[in-house]
């Protein structure tokens, strides 16, 4: 997804931004009943993340890792784990690799005062059933289905996830009948490997698609809050996730779509800048082109990055937005 950037120099400087992932370790008190981990106290270290492997002096099934958030989103609460087992309350250590550092400071000269970033993407056509095929949600955890434009991959932590063609929001679609509202919790990772979740309410109108706000790159699980009397499917949308944080539409220098010189009349939603939750918007912002993606139309957007996103005083939040939730 990331493509090009031009630097304006007033002196020689290192221009590499150090945003590599670093090991995340968390120590907490928890117990496991079947596939539900209940965390009652955070003892030390980083927040709990999806994909984190867990171990304890108490016997845990080898290779157990966290597959999805429940009521917990990094601290006290419930989580889903990969292996069914019974473990009494004990001190558990989790380890993963999904947190990001601030960009490295420019150590010589003034460095770039800003950058023009070119967002270049050719998104595939959306499909309302390419993450979860239409099912009656009598089960809590829905079965993922890699449809068109989606690939099943194994992450570096060993988790199997569905990877989208590019970061984009997902949707829920109800079938015919008289639906009752259920909350669909989608968990996964963004383009930079940060764990994230979103709750999407299906609504009570039959044959209706509800679009989410957050741009996912990988989906690790989809969970329903309860049973629905009609089918519910989960799929992709044409709402595309920005590669870097856009806090004001004025930072978009140009939005080109479908090989035309005219400015595209799409919809830009700026980044959510408050503490992220399962119902807030995307931490970097999203763009909905004026016509449907089809795997042929190309988005070419120029993004002006301020000094907080690129330069000697850049920060991870300035470049990539607040931490996902």
Secondary structure by P-SEA (a helix, b strand, c coil): ccccccccccccccccccccccbbbbbbbbcccccbbbbcccccccccccccccccccccccccccccccccccccbbbbbcbbbbbcccbbbbbbccccccccccccccccccccccccccccccccccccccccccccbbbbbbcccbbbbbcccbbbbbbcccbbbbbcccccccccbbbbbbbbbccccccbbbbbbbccccbbbbbbcbbbccccbbbbcccccbbbbbbcccbbbbccccccccccccccccccccccbbbbbcccccccccccccccbbbbccccccccbbbbbbbbbcccccccccccccccccccc
